[in-house]
């Protein structure tokens, strides 16, 4: 399922868009904040809202930065783990535990988790009219985001 959906998404992009995305680095540091997709150890390793603190510590202990903005999972959170601030902005399009597009506002040293509501019913209808595989499941997810998520 995931492979088929990912392939469909790739097919929607232009060559230039794919090349641009391919130019992204594994991580980015800006003003002392580490930005990563998964964990500092790997792009697909997930730091979840409920990952035990000792496990998260093993993932982040060798980073120089005290604030780590991660993704990969779709639930917003802020956690302080052994003097590291670990923050997940959530997901704009496949959110869990939130009814809206999740994002993170960074204002100097202040990190504010935000959720922007939108017209879920019309978004769901547009998804059904589109050509994506598994569009029925995606539409249902938009209408009724699960409490547990990826």
Helices and strands as residue ranges (DSSP letters): H 2-11, H 15-22, E 27-30, E 33-36, H 53-60, E 67-70, E 77-81, E 84-88, E 101-107, E 110-116, H 120-129, H 135-143
